[in-house]
Amino acid sequence: MNRRIIITDDGSSTLYVPGLDEHYHSVHGAMRESMHVFIGNGLNRVEKNPIAVLEVGFGTGLNACLTLEMLKRSSRGVYYESWEKYPLTNAEYEELNYTSLDGVDESLYRSITGAPWNHEFRVYPDGILKKIEADFLNFTSPRYFDLVYFDAFGPDCQPDLWTAEVFNSIGIRQLPGSILTTYSVKGLVRRNLAEAGYQVEKVPGPKGKREITVAIKK
Ligand SMILES: C[S@@+](CC[C@H](N)C(=O)[O-])C[C@H]1O[C@@H](n2cnc3c(N)ncnc32)[C@H](O)[C@@H]1O
């Protein structure tokens, strides 16, 4: 996939895909968006220990790194599974500036991005990462997930990933009260989440985005 690195408004980098006219994060701040959408309105809402997290779109590994770092620091156990159809190259990981930012542990970021695909990898004693190189349309899992980061490209770009059918394939692996968080508040996305059995809420978004979605499994 042809993509290039850009710097967003908070100084953190992200990728831009010219062929899709899509960014991996908000141009108003990649780090700010990850912290707000996925940590603030995802991880910070779930107290379970150990916790099982599912991510749709590993991408740069920023969400994974921020999440695993916070859980490691608070001595919580985690199984973190992340699906990715178009992995970055090592050169792309190297070009991103996350390891120079406050709040990102350089050696943790390197071990996460360098972890093997399709195998469980122990990031810290109670922290397991499994990166799966595959199309999320084929998602199945024997596990239940307490928290889901739905971070695919936007619904206008990838409508086939934001369907009630896909949300249902996740929903059957989430127990009542568990959470799915995503940056999109598009009406169709919220309706499809509701059809898949979620109670859908809009909450304030990060800079540059009025609202985001937090969905709670009923
Ligand atoms: C908006 S980016 C977010 C990336 C990531 N969460 C991050 O922090 O960098 C969307 C990601 O979804 C991935 N993706 C797109 N279609 C996919 C599919 N069908 N299955 C799995 N991953 C997909 C893209 O390659 C990209 O890495």
The ligand as an SDF file (V2000), in Angstrom:
LIG
                    3D

 27 29  0  0  0  0  0  0  0  0999 V2000
   -7.3780    4.2300   10.8290 C   0  0  0  0  0  0  0  0  0  0  0  0
   -6.0250    3.0780   10.6620 S   0  0  0  0  0  0  0  0  0  0  0  0
   -5.7600    2.7960   12.3840 C   0  0  0  0  0  0  0  0  0  0  0  0
   -4.5530    2.0990   12.7470 C   0  0  0  0  0  0  0  0  0  0  0  0
   -4.1430    1.8720   14.1790 C   0  0  0  0  0  0  0  0  0  0  0  0
   -5.1490    1.5370   15.1020 N   0  0  0  0  0  0  0  0  0  0  0  0
   -3.0890    2.8200   14.6550 C   0  0  0  0  0  0  0  0  0  0  0  0
   -3.1030    3.1840   15.8590 O   0  0  0  0  0  0  0  0  0  0  0  0
   -2.2160    3.1800   13.8720 O   0  0  0  0  0  0  0  0  0  0  0  0
   -6.9390    1.6520   10.0420 C   0  0  0  0  0  0  0  0  0  0  0  0
   -6.1790    0.3590   10.0250 C   0  0  0  0  0  0  0  0  0  0  0  0
   -7.0650   -0.7160    9.6510 O   0  0  0  0  0  0  0  0  0  0  0  0
   -6.3660   -1.5780    8.7670 C   0  0  0  0  0  0  0  0  0  0  0  0
   -7.3440   -2.3310    7.9660 N   0  0  0  0  0  0  0  0  0  0  0  0
   -8.0440   -1.8730    6.9090 C   0  0  0  0  0  0  0  0  0  0  0  0
   -8.8630   -2.8250    6.4300 N   0  0  0  0  0  0  0  0  0  0  0  0
   -8.6750   -3.9180    7.1980 C   0  0  0  0  0  0  0  0  0  0  0  0
   -9.2410   -5.2160    7.1920 C   0  0  0  0  0  0  0  0  0  0  0  0
  -10.1740   -5.5690    6.2920 N   0  0  0  0  0  0  0  0  0  0  0  0
   -8.8270   -6.0950    8.1220 N   0  0  0  0  0  0  0  0  0  0  0  0
   -7.8800   -5.7460    9.0370 C   0  0  0  0  0  0  0  0  0  0  0  0
   -7.3060   -4.5190    9.0890 N   0  0  0  0  0  0  0  0  0  0  0  0
   -7.7050   -3.6090    8.1730 C   0  0  0  0  0  0  0  0  0  0  0  0
   -5.5340   -0.6170    7.9570 C   0  0  0  0  0  0  0  0  0  0  0  0
   -4.5060   -1.2770    7.2580 O   0  0  0  0  0  0  0  0  0  0  0  0
   -5.0270    0.3240    9.0250 C   0  0  0  0  0  0  0  0  0  0  0  0
   -3.8790   -0.1510    9.6340 O   0  0  0  0  0  0  0  0  0  0  0  0
  1  2  1  0
  2  3  1  0
  2 10  1  0
  3  4  1  0
  4  5  1  0
  5  6  1  0
  5  7  1  0
  7  8  2  0
  7  9  1  0
 10 11  1  0
 11 12  1  0
 11 26  1  0
 12 13  1  0
 13 14  1  0
 13 24  1  0
 14 15  1  0
 14 23  1  0
 15 16  2  0
 16 17  1  0
 17 18  1  0
 17 23  2  0
 18 19  1  0
 18 20  2  0
 20 21  1  0
 21 22  2  0
 22 23  1  0
 24 25  1  0
 24 26  1  0
 26 27  1  0
M  CHG  2   2   1   9  -1
M  END
$$$$
